[in-house]
Amino acid sequence: MLVVAVGQVHSGALTVGALIAYLLYVDMVFAPIQQLSQVFDGYQQAAVGFSRIKDLLRLRTTVPPATEPVPVPAAGFTGRIELRDVRFSYGAGSTLSGADVDAKTAGEAIAGVSFTITPGETVALVGQTGAGKSTIVKLIARYYDVTGGAVLVDGVDVRTYDLNDYHHRLGVVPQEAYLFSGTIADAIAYARPDASNEEIEAAARAVGAHEMISALPGGYQHEVGERGRSLSAGQRQLIALARAELADPDILLLDEATAALDLASEAAVNAATDSLAARRTTIVVAHRLTTAARADRIIVMDHGQVAEVGTHDELVELDGVYAGLWAAFVGHAEYAA
């Protein structure tokens, strides 16, 4: 078009102004065509997304709601937890994750586990990788249902509680705390979106996170990236503990909350954990045995079964599985030093 138009302008058959107007009209014709192609591309993406959402909504939950749910006590749980001959196997089609997933999951991950945790007690679960520690926590939290036996909280099978109400009385802090994008105040208030700024700050102070948050630009209004990219691992864990404190759970489940931290961050998180666990039943999956040694009682898991139960001093003196783990841990610590 430009080659022909230049020739016509040169011969005087077409003015420069008419050429410019013609080019603008051509652009006005093609712009809607380009927009139409973008709309079609967006429609294709939306259709694929809608199909995947339908597939997700069709999935059946692995923990079906109780037909006649037992209401959670209005005053909350006392925190007594009992496992009666608990057995559990991951299904062949399950999506497996966590430290307990190994070749053994083709059989029973938990094989006949029984123990009782009294209200307000702090119990550490220790053992080698694949021993069943994280699986025990998932069963208590009812992320899965047992395939044999029963998990009881305050004498009631957890499968009979209303699932949402039951989860509201639990505080779960995993090894990698997930933080959504937003402010730190939003991240802490995730457990209670209606919490006031004063309640959010009080929760942070209770676990020793207030000073760390105040040092950040903007304080509680500091913007956090997806998964907490702008924060260190220790800072993310302190925020996760503050979130659990704000929820005020009756039962606290800590799944290797200090495993990925350096010693300084671990000390800060341990202090926060002590404050958080002081008033409630707490189960700690301990990767570092210094964390386990501070618990009221230690349950040693081995190949999906309870191998030993006792305090740190009792188990070291027993010279069994835990004593071997402790010797290896102390030897590794001395070597690292």
C-alpha positions in Angstrom: 0.0 0.0 0.0 2.8 2.4 0.8 4.7 1.6 -2.4 1.6 2.4 -4.5 0.7 5.4 -2.4 4.2 6.9 -2.7 4.0 6.7 -6.4 0.5 8.4 -6.4 1.7 11.1 -4.1 4.7 11.7 -6.4 2.5 12.0 -9.4 0.1 14.3 -7.6 -2.9 11.9 -7.8 -2.9 11.6 -3.9 -2.1 14.2 -1.2 0.0 13.4 1.8 -2.9 14.2 4.1 -5.2 11.7 2.3 -2.4 9.0 2.6 -2.2 9.6 6.4 -6.0 9.5 6.8 -6.1 6.2 4.7 -3.4 4.6 7.0 -5.4 5.6 10.1 -8.6 4.1 8.6 -6.7 0.8 7.9 -5.4 0.7 11.4 -9.0 1.2 12.7 -10.1 -1.8 10.7 -7.4 -4.1 11.9 -7.5 -3.2 15.6 -10.8 -4.9 16.3 -9.6 -8.0 14.4 -6.6 -8.2 16.7 -8.8 -7.7 19.8 -11.1 -10.5 18.5 -8.1 -12.9 18.4 -7.2 -12.0 21.9 -10.7 -12.6 23.1 -10.7 -16.0 21.4 -7.4 -16.8 23.1 -8.8 -15.8 26.5 -11.9 -17.9 25.9 -9.7 -21.0 25.2 -7.8 -20.4 28.5 -11.0 -19.9 30.4 -12.6 -23.1 29.0 -9.5 -25.1 30.0 -9.6 -23.6 33.5 -13.3 -24.2 33.9 -12.9 -27.8 32.9 -10.2 -28.3 35.5 -12.3 -26.6 38.2 -15.1 -29.1 37.4 -12.7 -32.0 37.7 -11.5 -30.7 41.0 -15.1 -30.2 42.4 -15.9 -33.8 41.3 -13.2 -35.2 43.5 -14.4 -37.0 46.6 -12.8 -36.1 49.9 -10.8 -38.8 51.6 -12.4 -37.7 55.0 -16.1 -37.8 54.5 -18.3 -35.8 56.9 -20.0 -37.6 59.7 -23.7 -38.5 59.1 -24.6 -37.4 62.6 -21.8 -35.1 63.6 -21.0 -34.6 67.3 -20.7 -30.9 68.1 -17.3 -29.6 69.4 -17.8 -28.4 73.0 -18.5 -24.7 73.2 -15.6 -24.4 75.7 -13.2 -26.2 73.4 -11.3 -29.5 74.0 -9.5 -30.3 77.2 -6.8 -31.8 74.9 -6.8 -35.5 75.8 -5.7 -37.5 72.8 -5.8 -41.2 72.6 -4.7 -43.6 69.8 -6.2 -47.1 70.0 -4.5 -49.7 67.9 -4.3 -47.2 65.0 -3.4 -48.6 61.6 -3.1 -46.7 58.3 -2.1 -47.4 54.8 -1.7 -44.9 52.0 -3.9 -45.8 49.1 -2.3 -46.8 45.8 -3.7 -43.7 44.2 -2.9 -41.3 47.0 -0.7 -38.3 46.4 2.1 -38.9 48.9 4.2 -36.2 50.5 6.2 -35.5 53.6 9.0 -37.4 55.4 6.9 -40.5 55.9 6.7 -41.4 52.2 9.1 -44.2 51.3 9.0 -47.7 49.8 7.2 -48.9 53.0 4.0 -47.0 52.1 3.0 -49.8 49.8 2.1 -51.6 53.1 1.1 -50.1 56.4 2.6 -46.7 57.3 1.2 -47.1 60.8 0.9 -50.6 62.3 -1.0 -50.9 65.6 0.0 -47.7 67.4 -1.5 -47.0 70.8 -0.7 -44.2 73.3 -2.4 -41.5 75.3 -1.5 -37.8 75.7 -2.9 -36.0 78.7 -4.4 -32.5 78.6 -1.7 -29.8 78.5 1.2 -32.3 77.9 3.9 -31.7 75.3 4.9 -34.8 73.5 7.7 -35.2 70.9 7.5 -37.7 68.1 11.0 -38.8 67.0 12.4 -41.5 64.8 14.2 -42.0 61.5 12.8 -40.9 58.1 9.7 -43.0 57.2 9.0 -44.1 60.8 5.5 -42.6 60.8 5.9 -39.4 62.7 4.2 -37.0 60.3 1.5 -39.6 59.5 0.5 -39.6 63.1 0.1 -35.9 63.1 -2.0 -36.0 59.9 -4.3 -38.6 61.4 -4.8 -36.6 64.6 -5.5 -33.5 62.4 -7.8 -35.8 60.3 -6.2 -35.0 57.0 -6.6 -38.8 56.6 -8.9 -41.3 58.3 -7.4 -44.3 59.9 -7.8 -47.7 58.2 -7.9 -49.5 61.5 -8.4 -48.6 65.2 -9.4 -45.1 66.2 -8.1 -41.6 67.1 -10.0 -40.1 70.0 -10.0 -36.5 71.3 -11.6 -36.0 74.7 -12.9 -39.6 74.4 -14.7 -39.1 71.1 -13.6 -40.6 67.7 -12.5 -37.7 65.6 -14.5 -39.1 62.6 -17.7 -38.2 64.4 -16.9 -34.6 65.0 -18.0 -31.9 62.6 -14.9 -31.5 60.5 -14.9 -27.7 60.1 -15.5 -27.2 63.8 -12.8 -29.8 64.7 -10.2 -28.1 62.5 -11.0 -24.7 64.1 -9.8 -26.1 67.4 -6.5 -27.2 66.0 -3.3 -25.2 65.4 -1.0 -26.8 62.8 2.5 -25.3 62.0 4.2 -27.3 59.3 7.9 -27.3 58.4 7.3 -24.8 55.6 4.7 -22.3 56.6 2.6 -21.1 53.6 2.1 -17.4 53.5 -0.2 -15.8 50.9 0.6 -12.4 49.3 -0.5 -9.4 51.4 0.6 -7.7 54.5 2.1 -9.4 57.6 -1.1 -8.4 59.5 -3.1 -10.3 56.9 -0.9 -13.3 57.2 -1.3 -13.5 61.0 -5.1 -12.8 60.7 -5.6 -15.7 58.3 -6.8 -17.8 61.2 -9.2 -15.1 62.3 -10.0 -12.6 59.5 -12.1 -10.5 61.9 -9.3 -10.0 64.4 -8.5 -6.4 65.3 -5.0 -4.8 65.0 -4.6 -5.0 68.7 -5.3 -8.7 68.8 -2.9 -9.3 65.9 -0.2 -7.4 67.7 -0.9 -9.2 71.0 -0.5 -12.6 69.3 2.8 -11.5 67.8 4.0 -10.3 71.2 3.0 -13.5 72.8 5.3 -15.6 70.6 8.1 -13.0 70.5 7.6 -11.9 66.9 6.7 -8.2 67.5 10.3 -7.0 67.5 11.1 -8.8 64.3 7.9 -7.4 62.6 8.5 -3.9 63.9 12.0 -3.9 62.4 10.6 -4.5 58.9 9.7 -1.6 56.6 6.1 -0.8 57.3 5.9 -3.1 60.3 2.6 -5.0 60.3 1.8 -3.4 56.9 5.0 -4.8 55.3 4.0 -6.5 52.0 4.8 -10.2 51.9 5.2 -11.9 48.5 3.7 -15.2 47.6 5.0 -18.0 49.9 6.7 -15.3 52.0 9.5 -14.7 49.4 10.5 -11.4 51.1 11.0 -13.1 54.5 13.6 -15.5 55.9 12.6 -19.1 57.0 12.8 -18.0 60.7 10.6 -15.0 60.1 8.0 -17.1 58.3 7.9 -19.6 61.1 7.5 -16.8 63.7 4.6 -15.4 61.7 3.1 -18.9 61.4 3.3 -19.3 65.2 1.7 -15.9 65.7 -1.1 -17.1 63.4 -1.6 -20.2 65.6 -1.5 -18.1 68.7 -4.3 -15.8 67.3 -6.4 -18.9 66.5 -6.1 -19.9 70.2 -6.3 -23.7 69.5 -6.9 -26.4 72.1 -4.4 -28.8 70.4 -1.2 -27.7 68.8 0.6 -29.8 66.1 4.1 -28.8 65.1 5.4 -30.8 62.2 9.2 -30.3 62.2 8.8 -26.5 62.6 12.5 -25.9 63.2 14.0 -28.5 60.8 15.0 -25.9 58.1 16.3 -23.2 60.4 19.8 -22.1 61.5 20.7 -22.2 65.2 19.8 -18.5 65.9 16.4 -18.8 64.1 15.8 -22.1 65.8 16.4 -20.5 69.3 13.9 -17.8 68.5 11.3 -20.2 67.2 11.8 -22.6 70.1 11.2 -19.7 72.6 8.0 -18.8 70.6 6.9 -22.5 70.6 7.4 -22.8 74.4 5.1 -19.8 74.9 2.5 -21.2 72.5 2.6 -24.7 74.0 2.4 -23.6 77.6 -1.4 -23.7 77.8 -2.4 -26.4 75.5 -1.8 -30.0 74.4 1.1 -30.0 72.0 2.6 -32.7 69.7 6.0 -31.9 68.2 7.5 -33.9 65.3 11.1 -33.4 66.2 13.8 -33.5 63.6 16.4 -32.1 65.9 16.6 -34.0 69.2 17.4 -30.9 71.2 13.7 -30.0 70.6 12.6 -33.4 71.7 14.7 -33.3 74.8 12.6 -30.3 76.0 9.3 -32.1 75.8 7.4 -33.6 78.8 7.5 -37.0 77.1 9.1 -38.6 74.0 7.5 -41.2 71.8 10.0 -43.0 69.6 8.6 -44.3 66.3 10.2 -47.1 64.4 8.8 -48.7 61.2 5.3 -47.5 61.9 5.2 -48.7 65.5 5.9 -47.2 69.0 9.4 -48.4 70.0 9.9 -46.5 73.2 8.2 -44.0 75.4 9.7 -41.9 78.2 11.5 -38.7 79.1 14.8 -37.8 77.5 16.9 -39.0 80.5 14.9 -42.2 80.8 15.3 -43.1 77.1 19.1 -42.2 77.1 19.5 -44.5 80.1 17.5 -47.2 78.4 20.2 -47.4 75.7 17.7 -48.3 73.0 16.6 -46.8 69.7 16.4 -43.2 71.1 19.8 -43.5 72.7 21.3 -44.5 69.3 19.6 -41.5 67.7 20.9 -39.2 70.4 24.4 -40.5 70.1 24.4 -40.0 66.4 22.9 -36.5 66.8 25.5 -35.5 69.4 28.3 -36.9 67.3 27.1 -35.0 64.3 26.8 -31.8 66.3 30.3 -32.1 67.6 31.6 -32.8 64.1 29.8 -29.8 62.7 31.2 -27.6 65.5 
